[in-house]
Amino acid sequence: SCSSRTSGTPQPSLDLSGRWTGKSFPGCRSNGGVNCYQRPITFDFVQSGRDISGLFSCPLNNIMCGSDNNGKIVGGKIDGAYLSDLRVVFSDATNCLYQGQFTADDGSGEYMCFAGAGRIVEQGGWRLERSPASGLNGH
């Protein structure tokens, strides 16, 4: 689709620093999660310029999370409102790649999770909201 991002002028990136909570929708492309299984998820973003790092968590014994419910964000970029290539790695060597759009208060997009040899083991949509407790809205 067409986008104003092709103008060649970089957009100021949103500040995503802080806690974001929401849901992922395994096997479902709907960001709204209508008629989809919903898994609670949390991201604690640390932002330096356009680079995003931090931590990911989801409840124990959920599909894909199982007993490995914490992951580390090893890469991600925010360009204006667009999040690209945010990768979460888990201790069992699985990893998930997230992409999507953000506003100052919420975000949504799609993700894919991979196991050995790049095999896709899960994909779906996600939606997050900035946690009021993070207190970083005015940052």
C-alpha positions as CSV (number, residue, x, y, z in Angstrom):
1,S,0.0,0.0,0.0
2,C,1.0,3.6,-0.5
3,S,2.6,5.5,2.4
4,S,3.7,9.0,3.1
5,R,6.9,7.4,4.5
6,T,8.3,7.3,0.9
7,S,8.8,11.1,0.9
8,G,12.5,10.5,1.9
9,T,12.1,12.7,5.0
10,P,12.4,10.6,8.1
11,Q,9.6,11.0,10.5
12,P,10.3,11.7,14.2
13,S,9.9,8.4,16.0
14,L,7.4,7.8,18.7
15,D,8.8,7.2,22.2
16,L,7.7,3.6,23.1
17,S,9.7,3.4,26.3
18,G,7.8,1.8,29.2
19,R,5.4,-1.0,29.7
20,W,2.8,-2.0,27.1
21,T,0.2,-4.7,27.8
22,G,-2.3,-6.4,25.5
23,K,-3.0,-9.6,23.7
24,S,-1.8,-11.7,20.8
25,F,-4.1,-13.7,18.6
26,P,-2.4,-16.9,17.5
27,G,-3.6,-18.2,14.2
28,C,-5.7,-15.1,13.6
29,R,-4.9,-12.1,11.4
30,S,-7.5,-9.9,13.1
31,N,-5.8,-7.3,15.2
32,G,-9.0,-6.9,17.1
33,G,-9.1,-10.5,18.1
34,V,-12.7,-11.0,17.1
35,N,-13.5,-14.8,17.3
36,C,-9.9,-15.6,18.0
37,Y,-8.0,-17.2,20.9
38,Q,-6.5,-14.3,22.9
39,R,-3.2,-14.6,24.9
40,P,-2.2,-11.8,27.3
41,I,1.2,-10.4,26.6
42,T,3.5,-7.6,28.0
43,F,6.4,-5.7,26.5
44,D,8.8,-3.6,28.5
45,F,10.3,-1.4,25.8
46,V,13.6,0.5,26.2
47,Q,14.2,2.9,23.4
48,S,17.4,4.6,22.3
49,G,16.9,6.8,19.2
50,R,15.1,4.5,16.8
51,D,16.3,1.3,18.4
52,I,14.0,-0.8,20.6
53,S,15.2,-3.4,23.1
54,G,13.7,-4.7,26.4
55,L,11.7,-7.7,27.7
56,F,8.6,-9.7,26.7
57,S,6.4,-11.9,28.9
58,C,3.3,-13.9,28.7
59,P,1.5,-16.1,31.3
60,L,2.9,-19.5,32.0
61,N,1.4,-22.6,30.3
62,N,-0.2,-20.7,27.4
63,I,0.2,-21.9,23.8
64,M,3.8,-21.1,22.6
65,C,4.7,-19.6,26.0
66,G,4.5,-22.9,27.9
67,S,7.1,-22.8,30.7
68,D,9.3,-20.4,28.6
69,N,7.2,-17.3,29.2
70,N,10.0,-14.6,29.2
71,G,11.8,-13.4,26.2
72,K,14.4,-10.7,25.4
73,I,13.9,-8.1,22.6
74,V,17.1,-8.3,20.6
75,G,16.2,-5.9,17.8
76,G,13.6,-3.5,16.7
77,K,13.2,-0.2,15.0
78,I,10.6,2.5,15.2
79,D,10.3,4.8,12.2
80,G,7.7,7.5,12.9
81,A,4.8,5.3,14.0
82,Y,6.0,2.1,12.2
83,L,7.6,-0.7,14.2
84,S,9.7,-3.1,12.1
85,D,11.7,-6.2,12.8
86,L,11.1,-6.4,16.6
87,R,12.6,-9.8,17.4
88,V,11.9,-11.6,20.7
89,V,14.2,-14.6,21.5
90,F,13.4,-17.2,24.1
91,S,15.8,-19.6,26.0
92,D,14.5,-22.6,24.1
93,A,15.9,-21.0,20.8
94,T,12.4,-20.1,19.5
95,N,12.0,-16.5,18.4
96,C,9.1,-14.2,17.3
97,L,9.2,-11.3,14.8
98,Y,6.7,-8.4,15.4
99,Q,5.8,-5.6,13.0
100,G,3.0,-3.0,13.2
101,Q,1.9,0.6,13.8
102,F,1.8,2.6,17.0
103,T,0.2,5.8,18.4
104,A,1.3,7.4,21.6
105,D,-1.2,5.1,23.5
106,D,-1.7,1.9,21.5
107,G,-0.4,-0.3,18.7
108,S,-1.3,-3.3,16.6
109,G,0.2,-5.5,13.9
110,E,1.2,-9.0,13.1
111,Y,3.8,-11.5,14.3
112,M,5.4,-14.8,13.3
113,C,7.3,-17.2,15.6
114,F,10.0,-19.5,14.4
115,A,11.7,-22.7,15.6
116,G,14.8,-24.5,14.3
117,A,15.8,-23.9,10.6
118,G,13.5,-21.0,10.3
119,R,10.3,-23.1,10.5
120,I,7.2,-21.0,11.2
121,V,5.4,-22.4,14.3
122,E,2.9,-19.7,14.9
123,Q,1.6,-16.5,13.4
124,G,-1.2,-14.0,14.1
125,G,-2.1,-10.5,15.2
126,W,-1.4,-8.4,18.3
127,R,-2.7,-5.3,20.0
128,L,-1.1,-3.4,22.9
129,E,-1.9,-0.4,25.0
130,R,0.5,1.8,27.0
131,S,0.3,0.9,30.7
132,P,-0.8,4.0,32.7
133,A,1.6,2.9,35.5
134,S,4.6,3.3,33.2
135,G,4.3,7.1,33.6
136,L,6.3,7.8,30.5
137,N,3.6,9.4,28.3
138,G,5.2,12.9,28.6
139,H,8.7,11.6,27.7
